[in-house]
Amino acid sequence: MIKAFKMKLYPGCEKEYEQRHQQLWPEMKEMIHEYGGKAYSIFLDRETMTLFAYIEIEDPKRWAQTADLPINRKWWDYMADLMETNPDHSPVCIDLDMVFHLD
């Protein structure tokens, strides 16, 4: 299954956001793969500071479990100063509907 969503980056945080993801913790990489995530990409629209994320997941219910994992919560806390977040520091994510796909 393909999952796509958008998030919002704070102005001036582009370089730091990219740097933190280039240095993604090994535990986060392992968690993403362990819970069925692959081909994860994030793109930035610099005009609107909108982040567009794309990930292929095996099982939406299993993927949803990652929200409660300590490593994921730690990552959210680490990233909260760079982007719009909810009170629990999870990123404000808006799911996007697929309207076309071609393999």
C-alpha positions in Angstrom: 0.0 0.0 0.0 1.2 3.5 -0.8 0.7 6.2 1.9 1.2 9.9 1.2 0.8 12.8 3.5 1.8 16.4 3.9 3.3 18.3 6.8 4.5 21.9 7.4 8.0 23.0 8.0 8.8 26.3 9.8 10.6 28.9 7.7 14.3 28.8 8.0 14.4 25.2 9.2 15.0 23.6 5.7 18.7 22.9 6.1 18.4 21.5 9.7 15.4 19.3 8.7 17.4 17.8 5.8 20.5 17.4 7.9 18.6 15.5 10.7 17.1 13.2 8.1 20.5 12.6 6.4 21.7 11.5 9.9 18.5 9.4 10.6 19.2 7.3 13.7 19.8 3.6 12.9 17.0 2.7 15.4 14.5 4.7 13.3 15.6 3.0 10.1 15.2 -0.4 11.8 11.8 0.5 13.1 10.5 1.7 9.8 11.6 -1.5 8.1 10.5 -3.7 11.0 6.9 -2.3 10.7 6.7 -2.7 7.0 7.9 0.6 5.6 10.0 1.0 2.5 10.7 3.5 -0.3 10.2 6.4 2.2 10.7 9.8 0.6 10.0 13.3 1.8 10.0 16.3 -0.6 9.9 20.0 0.3 7.9 22.7 -1.6 10.1 25.7 -0.7 7.4 28.2 -1.7 4.9 26.9 0.8 7.2 25.1 3.3 5.0 22.0 2.7 6.6 18.7 3.1 5.2 15.9 1.0 5.9 12.3 2.3 5.6 9.1 0.4 6.0 5.6 1.9 5.1 2.1 0.9 3.7 0.1 3.8 2.8 -3.6 4.1 -0.1 -3.2 6.5 -1.8 0.0 7.6 -2.7 -1.4 11.1 0.8 -2.5 11.8 2.2 0.8 10.6 -0.2 2.7 12.9 1.4 0.9 15.8 4.6 2.9 15.3 3.0 6.0 16.8 3.2 4.4 20.2 6.8 3.2 20.0 9.4 5.0 22.3 11.9 5.5 19.4 9.2 7.2 17.3 8.2 9.4 20.2 11.8 10.4 20.8 12.1 11.3 17.1 9.0 13.4 17.2 10.4 15.3 20.3 13.7 15.8 18.4 11.9 17.2 15.3 9.2 19.3 17.1 11.2 22.6 17.0 11.4 22.5 13.1 7.8 21.8 12.1 4.1 22.1 13.0 3.2 19.5 15.6 0.3 18.3 17.8 0.5 18.7 21.6 2.2 15.2 21.8 4.9 16.5 19.4 3.6 14.2 16.6 3.8 16.0 13.3 0.6 17.6 12.0 0.0 15.2 9.1 -2.7 15.5 6.5 -3.3 12.3 4.5 -3.5 12.7 0.7 -5.7 10.7 -1.5 -4.2 8.9 -4.5 -5.8 9.9 -7.7 -3.3 8.2 -10.1 -0.6 5.6 -10.0 1.5 4.0 -12.7 4.0 1.2 -12.2 
